[in-house]
Amino acid sequence: MTVALAGDLDMDTAERVEPQLTGLAGRGERELQLDLSGVTFCDSSGTELFVRVHRCCLAAGVRLRLCRVGPVLA
């Protein structure tokens, strides 16, 4: 499954999107891809979000992939 994130990824947006992303980890998919090409800003809250989602995916046996990482995140 691929999910595209867009806009700013900061404390507000990370809090709102985390339950949705971690919920996807438990749906029986083998891989969760996050398309980050539309992310225009990412602070430490966004980075921490990736770590928490990764841990949730590991627990569920799901591979997390960050795809199309743009210059903002690189």
N, C-alpha and C positions, 0 to 999 in steps of 0.2 A: 504494500500500500504506500502511496506517495501523498504527502501533505505539503502544500506550498504555504510558506510563511511570508508575510509581506509587511512593510512598514517598519516602525521602531520596535525593537525588542528590548524593553527596559523593565523596571520593577512592576509597573502596572500591567503591561501586556503579558509578561511572563507568568504572573499570578493567574491571569484569566485563561491563558492557553494551556497551562500545565495539566489541569484535570482532563482536558480533552485529549492531550497527547498520551498521558499515562493510561487513560481508558482504552486507547487504541492498542496499547501493548497487550492487553488481555483479551483481544478479540480472535485469537487463533491464527493471526498472520505470522509468517516466518520472518518477515522483514518489514521495518518501518523506515521509509525514506523521507527525510525532511528536505524539501527543495527550498534553499535559502537565497535564491537569486533575487527575490523581491525585498529582502531585508535591507533597509537603508541606514539603520543604526542599531548597535548592540552594545550594551554595557555589561558589567559583571553579573547582573541579574539574568541576562540572557545566556551567558556562559554557564552559570550555575543551573539554569533550566536544562541545558543539554546534558549536564552531568546527572541530574536527577532522573531525567527521562531515560538516559542510558542505563542507570541502575535498575529502573523499573523494567526495562526491556530485558536486561540480563536475567532478572528473576523470573520472567515469563518465557524465557528461551527465545526471545525475539532479537534479531540483529538490527541495530540502529545505524543508519547511514545518513551522513550529512552530504547533500548533493548540491551542485551548482553554487558553491560557496563563492560569493562575490568579493570584491576588494575590501569592502567594509569589514567583513569577518576574517578575511585572510590576514 
